[in-house]
Amino acid sequence: MNIPSRAYVFCQSVFDRFITQNGTLTITFEEFLFLEIDRQKSMLSPEHKVDILNGSLKRHLSVFIQLFAKTLGINSGLIDGFWGPQTDYAFWTLIHYDENGCLPPLWRDYEIPDINPNHWPDEKENEMIAFYGQPGDESKHVYIQLPYELCLAWDISTKLKRLLCHQKVEDSLLRVLTAVRLHYGDNEIKTLRLDRFGGCYNYRRKRGGSSWSTHAWAIALDFDPDRNQLQWGRDRAHFAKPEYDFWWSCWEKEGWVSLGRKSNYDWMHLQAAR
């Protein structure tokens, strides 16, 4: 993922406040970032520490935000200087804190349509385990051959002809993606970036929460994360536009839930759980 331009503005504002509080110091913005990272170098990933300390301004900026978030109790993941989904989540949480003086709520409730032909369970841990088994149980995962080729959102040169998911969502997922290809065709799929895949299986907790993510069961998928970022609403998310209505109807006919459609939040995300 690309570092948002606002990240540079945020770090510059932290630097400006530092200069104001400490008087006239002969220190540049770049030197400030490095000194703060060096001061907290015990928190850096051991595997990446040398590369970070000898790294570019771009990497220093990513590390600075990861460290800054961590001091506020925000999970920014591994302190490695790479700007991925976890760092992006941490940054926008920092922005919320900076603008509101408090952290956002751990998670948001949402209403769902009353369509569930596959009998997906409610998103309650006991019901999820009863239906799908334990999170992280890879013995229940299968590869499906995709109706159209996907590419990794963070590396579009990497093409995917198959996808790993939970065996209980296999047939439904194939029906959805087949219907999408029949309706849009390969060219329109690329234009709308319905082929930009942001991940399915990820054995982790929810970002900003303590319960298991639906990704931990391989029953959730993310698409085009760059243009449908975690904290974006209808005013910014591309998937909120009318040209994606058929896309959403394909999923909703199968009972999949879009957090964006129902809570105006995390428009990249779909899950086979209510």
Residue pairs with C-beta under 8 A, 6 or more apart in sequence:
1 83
1 84
1 85
1 88
1 153
1 154
1 225
1 226
2 83
2 226
3 58
3 61
3 62
3 83
4 88
4 91
6 95
7 61
7 62
7 65
7 91
8 61
10 65
10 91
10 94
10 95
10 98
11 29
11 33
11 61
11 64
11 65
12 29
14 68
15 29
15 32
15 33
18 32
19 25
19 27
27 35
30 57
30 60
33 57
33 60
33 61
33 64
34 53
34 60
36 64
36 67
37 44
37 52
37 53
37 60
37 63
37 64
37 67
38 53
40 67
41 49
41 53
43 67
43 70
43 79
44 52
44 53
44 63
44 79
44 80
45 52
45 78
45 79
45 80
47 80
48 78
48 79
48 80
48 81
51 59
51 81
52 59
52 60
52 63
52 80
52 81
55 63
55 81
59 81
59 82
60 81
62 81
62 82
62 83
62 87
63 79
63 80
63 81
65 76
65 87
65 90
65 91
65 94
66 76
66 77
66 79
66 80
66 81
66 87
66 90
67 76
67 79
68 94
69 75
69 76
69 90
69 91
69 93
69 94
70 76
70 79
72 94
72 97
72 103
73 103
74 90
74 93
74 94
74 97
74 103
74 208
75 86
75 89
75 90
75 207
75 208
76 86
76 87
76 90
77 84
77 86
77 87
77 90
84 154
85 198
85 207
85 225
85 230
86 207
88 229
88 230
89 207
89 208
89 230
89 231
92 229
92 230
92 231
93 103
93 104
93 208
93 231
96 102
96 103
96 104
96 231
97 103
104 208
104 231
106 206
106 208
106 209
106 210
107 206
107 208
107 209
107 211
108 259
108 263
108 265
109 263
110 257
110 259
110 262
110 263
110 265
111 262
112 257
112 262
112 274
113 252
113 262
115 252
115 253
115 255
116 255
116 274
117 253
117 254
117 255
118 169
118 172
118 254
118 255
118 272
119 255
120 131
120 255
120 256
120 257
120 272
120 273
120 274
121 127
121 128
121 130
121 131
121 132
121 273
121 274
122 273
122 274
123 214
123 271
123 273
123 274
125 211
125 212
128 135
128 212
128 214
128 217
128 273
129 135
131 168
132 140
132 166
132 168
132 217
132 219
133 140
133 217
135 203
135 212
135 216
135 217
136 203
136 216
140 166
140 167
140 168
140 218
141 164
141 165
141 166
141 167
141 201
141 218
142 164
142 165
142 166
142 167
142 170
143 162
143 163
143 164
144 162
144 163
144 165
144 170
144 173
144 174
145 161
145 162
146 160
146 161
146 162
146 163
146 177
147 174
147 177
147 178
147 180
147 181
148 177
148 180
148 181
148 186
148 189
148 195
149 159
149 160
149 161
149 195
150 159
150 160
150 163
150 195
150 196
150 197
151 157
151 158
151 159
151 160
151 195
151 196
151 197
152 158
152 160
152 197
153 196
153 197
153 198
153 222
153 223
153 224
153 225
153 226
156 196
160 197
163 173
163 197
163 200
164 200
164 201
164 218
165 173
165 200
165 201
165 218
165 219
165 221
166 217
166 218
166 219
166 272
168 219
168 272
169 218
169 219
169 272
172 254
172 255
172 256
172 272
173 221
175 254
176 250
176 251
176 254
176 256
179 250
180 189
180 194
180 246
180 247
180 250
181 189
183 246
183 250
184 192
184 194
184 246
184 247
189 195
192 243
192 244
192 247
193 223
193 224
193 227
193 238
194 223
194 224
194 247
196 223
196 224
196 225
196 226
197 221
197 222
197 223
198 221
198 222
198 223
198 224
198 225
198 268
199 215
199 221
199 222
200 215
200 218
200 220
200 221
200 222
201 215
201 216
201 218
202 213
202 215
202 216
203 215
203 216
204 212
204 213
204 215
204 216
205 211
205 212
205 213
205 216
206 212
206 213
207 213
207 230
213 220
214 220
214 271
214 272
214 273
219 271
219 272
219 273
220 269
220 270
220 271
220 272
220 273
221 269
221 270
221 271
222 268
222 269
222 270
223 239
223 268
223 270
224 238
224 239
224 268
225 268
227 237
227 238
227 239
228 237
228 238
228 239
228 260
228 266
228 267
228 268
229 236
229 237
229 268
230 265
230 266
230 268
231 265
232 267
233 240
233 264
233 265
234 240
234 264
237 260
237 267
238 244
238 267
239 247
239 248
239 260
239 267
239 268
240 260
240 264
240 267
248 258
248 261
251 258
251 270
252 258
252 261
255 272
255 274
256 270
256 271
256 272
257 270
257 271
257 272
257 273
257 274
258 267
258 269
258 270
259 265
259 266
259 267
259 269
259 271
260 266
260 267
260 268
260 269
